[in-house]
């Protein structure tokens, strides 16, 4: 089932991510949308936030290029992004910055307040921030690229865990970055860029 642009203030309520599955992409263009207890499969991106949205217990699975693309305000609780795919020719660095696309991509106009969740098995950058991000209690694991790339803007991280990213656990190109109680481990080498660091 394809669901696009629900009306203002609608609640898209499932019965749990393992029970209620919809086909991506899901595009949210009207404010005050609530999406809860469902999973979105596929799409490019899987979920595109273009208006103020709250998500609770939502899983984005097997999207292409980007799992969640954020160009407005997103409040997320228990958001999981799993298995974001990307073609090899799309994976590159532009100077010190990874190319576009990520498990979660917060663009310049985007803001995310994210409490609890995970990004697992992203083919490229797990989380890319160009706007604002306050991310608390999120686990990043088994990424084919950087764990979190701070390209611009402001990022505040609390209780972030990065395991088995490639190149760097956290890469700060520009912008501000604050972290409390963060762990980074098992960073893998990549043939895309000569970099292997926990925080760079």
ChimeraX attribute file (.defattr): number of C-alpha atoms within 10 A of each C-alpha:
attribute: neighborCount
match mode: 1-to-1
recipient: residues
	/A:1	7
	/A:2	10
	/A:3	13
	/A:4	12
	/A:5	13
	/A:6	17
	/A:7	13
	/A:8	15
	/A:9	13
	/A:10	14
	/A:11	15
	/A:12	14
	/A:13	14
	/A:14	18
	/A:15	12
	/A:16	15
	/A:17	18
	/A:18	12
	/A:19	11
	/A:20	14
	/A:21	19
	/A:22	18
	/A:23	17
	/A:24	25
	/A:25	23
	/A:26	23
	/A:27	19
	/A:28	25
	/A:29	19
	/A:30	17
	/A:31	19
	/A:32	18
	/A:33	23
	/A:34	21
	/A:35	20
	/A:36	24
	/A:37	21
	/A:38	23
	/A:39	26
	/A:40	24
	/A:41	22
	/A:42	22
	/A:43	22
	/A:44	20
	/A:45	27
	/A:46	28
	/A:47	23
	/A:48	22
	/A:49	24
	/A:50	20
	/A:51	20
	/A:52	22
	/A:53	22
	/A:54	21
	/A:55	22
	/A:56	19
	/A:57	19
	/A:58	23
	/A:59	26
	/A:60	32
	/A:61	24
	/A:62	24
	/A:63	27
	/A:64	23
	/A:65	27
	/A:66	32
	/A:67	37
	/A:68	28
	/A:69	24
	/A:70	26
	/A:71	20
	/A:72	22
	/A:73	22
	/A:74	24
	/A:75	17
	/A:76	23
	/A:77	19
	/A:78	18
	/A:79	24
	/A:80	26
	/A:81	29
	/A:82	22
	/A:83	20
	/A:84	33
	/A:85	23
	/A:86	19
	/A:87	10
	/A:88	9
	/A:89	6
	/A:90	12
	/A:91	18
	/A:92	15
	/A:93	12
	/A:94	8
	/A:95	9
	/A:96	15
	/A:97	17
	/A:98	23
	/A:99	15
	/A:100	17
	/A:101	27
	/A:102	34
	/A:103	37
	/A:104	27
	/A:105	28
	/A:106	27
	/A:107	21
	/A:108	16
	/A:109	14
	/A:110	23
	/A:111	24
	/A:112	25
	/A:113	16
	/A:114	21
	/A:115	19
	/A:116	18
	/A:117	22
	/A:118	22
	/A:119	28
	/A:120	25
	/A:121	23
	/A:122	33
	/A:123	26
	/A:124	30
	/A:125	32
	/A:126	33
	/A:127	27
	/A:128	29
	/A:129	26
	/A:130	21
	/A:131	23
	/A:132	23
	/A:133	24
	/A:134	16
	/A:135	20
	/A:136	22
	/A:137	18
	/A:138	22
	/A:139	18
	/A:140	27
	/A:141	22
	/A:142	21
	/A:143	30
	/A:144	24
	/A:145	30
	/A:146	34
	/A:147	35
	/A:148	27
	/A:149	27
	/A:150	25
	/A:151	23
	/A:152	19
	/A:153	20
	/A:154	18
	/A:155	24
	/A:156	15
	/A:157	19
	/A:158	17
	/A:159	16
	/A:160	21
	/A:161	20
	/A:162	28
	/A:163	20
	/A:164	23
	/A:165	33
	/A:166	27
	/A:167	27
	/A:168	28
	/A:169	31
	/A:170	20
	/A:171	22
	/A:172	19
	/A:173	15
	/A:174	15
	/A:175	15
	/A:176	14
	/A:177	16
	/A:178	10
	/A:179	14
	/A:180	11
	/A:181	11
	/A:182	14
	/A:183	15
	/A:184	19
	/A:185	15
	/A:186	17
	/A:187	24
	/A:188	21
	/A:189	18
	/A:190	16
	/A:191	8
	/A:192	13
	/A:193	15
	/A:194	8
	/A:195	17
	/A:196	18
	/A:197	19
	/A:198	22
	/A:199	15
	/A:200	14
